Amino acid sequence: MARTSRVHKEGRPRGTEPEKISTGKVYHVALYVRLSILDGGHKDSDTAETQELLLRHFIEGKPYFSLFSVYTDNGKSGVNFERSGFERMMEDVKRGLVNCIIVKDDCVILELNSESP
């Protein structure tokens, strides 16, 4: 028996086709942006603006994502949840207006102790 390639013509390994969402469900998305230090509008570093652009690009062209709102806490620490953008976002979740939250990384939600659990 001849050996067959493990790679498709497109260059992806077999069994790793892109995820297809066929449920027809649409997620009402909140994009949450937070930086610990006020970014000052610097375009060449990690700013609130660049985080938002990255998140918008992530959902772009995905029909199962419908952007509801962007919530921003610029210059706010993640050691507690007392952040105006975060609080507004969670109120919208509780009211059923948002059922999907997308962040750049989980550290924007809550900064954990530097010691890993």
Residue pairs with C-beta under 8 A, 6 or more apart in sequence:
6 13
6 14
7 13
7 14
8 14
21 64
25 64
26 63
26 64
26 65
26 66
27 64
27 65
27 66
27 99
27 100
28 66
28 68
28 97
28 98
28 99
28 100
29 59
29 65
29 66
29 67
29 68
29 98
29 100
29 101
29 102
30 68
30 69
30 70
30 71
30 89
30 92
30 93
30 98
30 100
30 101
30 102
31 52
31 55
31 56
31 59
31 67
31 69
31 70
31 71
31 102
31 103
32 70
32 71
32 72
32 85
32 86
32 89
32 101
32 102
32 103
32 108
32 109
33 48
33 51
33 52
33 55
33 70
33 71
33 72
33 73
33 74
33 85
33 103
33 104
33 108
34 48
34 72
34 73
34 74
34 76
34 78
34 83
34 85
34 86
34 103
34 108
34 109
35 46
35 47
35 48
35 51
35 73
35 74
35 75
35 76
36 75
36 76
36 77
36 78
36 111
37 75
38 74
38 75
39 45
39 46
39 47
39 48
39 49
39 74
39 75
41 47
41 49
43 49
43 50
48 72
48 74
51 104
51 108
52 70
52 72
54 104
55 70
55 102
55 103
55 104
56 67
58 102
59 65
59 67
59 102
65 100
68 92
68 97
68 98
69 89
69 92
69 98
71 85
71 86
71 88
71 89
72 85
73 83
73 84
73 85
73 86
76 83
76 85
76 86
77 111
78 107
78 108
78 109
78 110
78 111
79 110
79 111
81 87
81 90
81 110
86 109
89 98
89 101
92 98
93 99
93 101
103 109
